[in-house]
Amino acid sequence: MKQNIYDNPEFFEAYKDLRDQDKGLNELLEQPVMKRLMYNANGKSILDIGCGFGHQIQAVLEQNPIAITGIDISEKMIAEAKRRLNDSRVSLQCTAIEDYTIKPKTFDIVISSMALHYIEDIKPLLHKIYEGLNNKGQFLFSVEHPVCTASQNGWKEVNGSPSWLLNQYGKEGIRKQNWFVDGVIKYHRKLSTLVNELSEAGFCIKNIEEPTPDEALLISRPDFRLHVERPPIVIFNCIKE
């Protein structure tokens, strides 16, 4: 069953506040790396998988793409994205990622921000994305780091220092987390599984990034120091060759 937690009113409002007030990881840790790695979108056709409110789309529009398609399972997310984005180059669709049909050789760049850890079976999606890209096309995506999805107990004080506790890292599959509301479903995959399934789909992996805060960021956000202890995000930069 496909999860649509973002249409939960309590979750939606809490997440909206997190993003709009830059309280979370996206704008401060993830997006700087995503923007650095993404190909120039000038004249390109883009697909944003799990587009949410359209934060990435807004940034990409500054590079003058031909067209951007954004998809998201959440009606609330798509409605908010439509309210925020007013550009004829943008097309938004409310659909589950797994159900969206990508025509062969349609897009130059496919991006996805912190969405694919909600997908139970990622292998057919990776093949679909590969086929949907033009030759030399880019697939750039971030997911919650496997060391995070593996943890059921989170942080614990060990010898006076915070330590992140892993649980059954080698056992892949469903995980339930408490994030704004109880029972948010994500899927844990080993890092090696992600690498191997991308390779099997045909992608050449150019970069794997695990962003953590630098000292400059820690001055303004000392609460981010825990993210130095373990990376919260992993980003893959893949090319269709």
C-alpha positions as CSV (number, residue, x, y, z in Angstrom):
1,M,0.0,0.0,0.0
2,K,1.4,3.4,-1.0
3,Q,1.7,5.8,2.0
4,N,0.4,9.3,1.7
5,I,1.4,10.7,5.1
6,Y,1.8,14.3,3.7
7,D,-2.0,14.6,3.4
8,N,-2.3,14.0,7.2
9,P,-3.3,17.6,8.3
10,E,-1.2,17.5,11.4
11,F,1.9,16.2,9.5
12,F,1.3,18.6,6.6
13,E,1.2,21.7,8.8
14,A,4.3,20.7,10.8
15,Y,6.3,19.8,7.7
16,K,5.2,23.1,6.0
17,D,6.5,25.1,9.0
18,L,9.7,23.1,9.0
19,R,10.5,23.8,5.3
20,D,9.3,27.4,5.3
21,Q,11.2,28.4,8.4
22,D,14.3,26.5,7.3
23,K,14.3,24.5,10.5
24,G,15.2,21.2,8.9
25,L,18.0,19.6,6.9
26,N,16.9,20.4,3.3
27,E,18.0,24.0,2.8
28,L,21.0,23.9,5.0
29,L,22.6,20.5,4.3
30,E,20.9,18.8,1.3
31,Q,20.1,21.5,-1.2
32,P,23.6,23.1,-1.4
33,V,25.0,19.8,-2.5
34,M,22.1,19.1,-4.9
35,K,22.5,22.5,-6.5
36,R,26.3,22.0,-6.8
37,L,25.9,18.6,-8.5
38,M,23.0,19.3,-10.8
39,Y,23.7,19.9,-14.4
40,N,22.8,23.3,-15.8
41,A,19.1,23.2,-16.6
42,N,19.2,25.8,-19.4
43,G,17.1,24.5,-22.3
44,K,16.6,21.2,-20.5
45,S,13.5,19.1,-19.7
46,I,13.3,18.2,-16.0
47,L,11.3,15.8,-13.9
48,D,11.1,16.3,-10.1
49,I,9.9,13.2,-8.3
50,G,8.2,13.9,-5.0
51,C,8.2,17.7,-5.7
52,G,6.4,18.7,-2.5
53,F,5.8,22.5,-2.3
54,G,8.1,23.1,-5.3
55,H,11.2,24.3,-3.6
56,Q,13.5,22.6,-6.1
57,I,11.4,23.7,-9.0
58,Q,11.6,27.3,-8.0
59,A,15.4,27.1,-7.9
60,V,15.6,25.3,-11.3
61,L,13.4,27.8,-13.0
62,E,16.2,30.4,-12.5
63,Q,18.3,28.4,-15.0
64,N,15.7,28.8,-17.8
65,P,14.7,25.1,-18.5
66,I,12.3,24.3,-21.3
67,A,9.9,22.5,-19.1
68,I,9.6,21.1,-15.5
69,T,7.2,18.3,-14.5
70,G,6.6,17.8,-10.8
71,I,4.9,14.8,-9.3
72,D,3.8,14.1,-5.8
73,I,1.3,11.7,-4.2
74,S,0.0,14.4,-1.8
75,E,-3.0,16.4,-2.9
76,K,-2.1,19.0,-0.3
77,M,1.5,19.3,-1.5
78,I,0.5,19.7,-5.1
79,A,-2.2,22.3,-4.3
80,E,0.4,24.3,-2.3
81,A,3.0,23.9,-5.2
82,K,0.4,25.2,-7.7
83,R,-0.3,28.2,-5.4
84,R,3.4,29.0,-5.2
85,L,4.5,28.3,-8.8
86,N,3.0,30.4,-11.5
87,D,5.0,29.6,-14.6
88,S,3.9,28.1,-18.0
89,R,6.9,25.9,-18.0
90,V,5.8,24.0,-14.9
91,S,3.4,21.0,-15.0
92,L,2.3,19.4,-11.7
93,Q,0.6,16.1,-11.3
94,C,-0.8,14.4,-8.2
95,T,0.2,10.8,-8.5
96,A,2.2,8.1,-6.7
97,I,5.7,7.9,-7.9
98,E,5.2,4.2,-8.7
99,D,2.2,4.9,-10.9
100,Y,3.7,7.7,-13.0
101,T,4.4,6.7,-16.6
102,I,7.7,8.0,-17.9
103,K,7.9,7.9,-21.6
104,P,11.3,6.7,-23.0
105,K,13.9,9.4,-23.6
106,T,11.7,12.3,-22.3
107,F,13.8,14.1,-19.7
108,D,17.4,15.5,-19.6
109,I,17.5,15.6,-15.8
110,V,15.5,13.7,-13.1
111,I,15.8,15.0,-9.6
112,S,14.3,13.8,-6.3
113,S,14.7,15.2,-2.8
114,M,14.2,13.0,0.2
115,A,11.3,10.9,-1.4
116,L,12.6,7.5,-2.5
117,H,12.9,6.1,1.0
118,Y,9.1,6.0,1.0
119,I,9.1,3.5,-1.9
120,E,8.8,-0.1,-1.1
121,D,10.2,-1.6,-4.3
122,I,12.7,0.8,-5.8
123,K,14.2,-1.4,-8.5
124,P,11.5,-1.1,-11.2
125,L,11.4,2.7,-10.5
126,L,15.1,3.0,-11.2
127,H,14.8,1.1,-14.5
128,K,11.8,3.4,-15.4
129,I,13.9,6.5,-14.7
130,Y,16.8,5.2,-16.7
131,E,14.6,4.5,-19.7
132,G,13.0,7.9,-19.4
133,L,16.3,9.8,-19.5
134,N,17.9,11.0,-22.7
135,N,21.4,9.8,-23.4
136,K,23.9,11.4,-21.0
137,G,20.9,12.4,-18.8
138,Q,21.3,13.0,-15.1
139,F,19.5,11.3,-12.2
140,L,20.2,13.2,-9.0
141,F,18.5,12.2,-5.8
142,S,18.7,12.2,-2.0
143,V,17.4,9.8,0.5
144,E,17.5,9.5,4.3
145,H,20.9,7.9,5.0
146,P,20.8,4.1,5.7
147,V,22.4,4.5,9.1
148,C,19.3,6.6,10.0
149,T,16.6,4.3,8.5
150,A,18.3,1.4,10.3
151,S,18.0,2.9,13.7
152,Q,15.0,2.2,16.0
153,N,16.5,3.7,19.2
154,G,18.2,6.9,17.9
155,W,20.6,8.7,20.2
156,K,22.0,7.5,23.5
157,E,24.5,9.0,25.8
158,V,27.7,6.9,25.9
159,N,30.6,8.0,28.1
160,G,29.3,11.5,28.1
161,S,28.9,11.8,24.3
162,P,25.9,11.3,22.0
163,S,26.1,8.0,20.1
164,W,23.8,6.9,17.3
165,L,22.4,3.3,17.7
166,L,22.1,1.1,14.7
167,N,19.6,-1.8,14.7
168,Q,19.6,-4.6,12.2
169,Y,21.4,-2.6,9.5
170,G,21.5,-5.8,7.4
171,K,17.8,-6.4,7.6
172,E,16.2,-4.4,4.8
173,G,12.5,-3.5,4.7
174,I,9.9,-1.5,6.4
175,R,10.6,0.9,9.3
176,K,8.2,2.9,11.3
177,Q,9.3,6.3,12.7
178,N,7.8,8.9,14.9
179,W,8.2,12.2,12.9
180,F,5.5,14.8,13.6
181,V,3.0,11.9,13.9
182,D,3.4,8.2,14.9
183,G,3.9,5.4,12.4
184,V,5.5,7.2,9.5
185,I,6.6,4.4,7.1
186,K,10.0,4.4,5.4
187,Y,12.0,1.6,3.8
188,H,15.5,0.8,4.9
189,R,18.1,-0.3,2.3
190,K,21.8,-0.9,2.8
191,L,24.0,1.6,1.0
192,S,25.4,-1.3,-1.0
193,T,21.9,-2.2,-2.2
194,L,21.3,1.3,-3.5
195,V,24.6,1.3,-5.3
196,N,24.1,-2.1,-6.8
197,E,20.5,-1.5,-8.0
198,L,21.5,1.8,-9.6
199,S,24.3,0.0,-11.4
200,E,22.0,-2.9,-12.5
201,A,19.6,-0.3,-13.9
202,G,22.4,0.9,-16.1
203,F,23.5,4.1,-14.3
204,C,27.1,5.3,-13.9
205,I,27.4,6.7,-10.4
206,K,29.5,9.9,-10.6
207,N,29.2,11.0,-6.9
208,I,28.0,9.8,-3.6
209,E,27.8,12.6,-1.1
210,E,27.0,12.4,2.7
211,P,26.6,16.1,3.7
212,T,27.4,17.1,7.3
213,P,27.5,20.6,8.8
214,D,30.8,22.6,8.6
215,E,32.0,24.9,11.3
216,A,30.4,28.0,9.7
217,L,27.0,26.3,9.8
218,L,27.5,25.1,13.4
219,I,28.0,28.7,14.5
220,S,24.5,29.6,13.4
221,R,23.0,26.2,14.1
222,P,24.7,24.6,17.1
223,D,21.8,22.1,17.2
224,F,23.2,20.6,14.0
225,R,26.3,19.3,15.8
226,L,24.6,15.9,16.2
227,H,24.8,15.6,12.4
228,V,28.6,15.6,12.5
229,E,28.3,12.4,14.5
230,R,26.4,10.6,11.7
231,P,25.3,11.7,8.2
232,P,21.5,12.2,8.0
233,I,21.4,12.2,4.2
234,V,23.0,10.4,1.2
235,I,23.0,11.9,-2.3
236,F,23.6,10.0,-5.5
237,N,24.6,11.7,-8.8
238,C,24.0,9.3,-11.6
239,I,24.4,9.5,-15.4
240,K,22.8,7.5,-18.2
241,E,25.7,6.4,-20.4
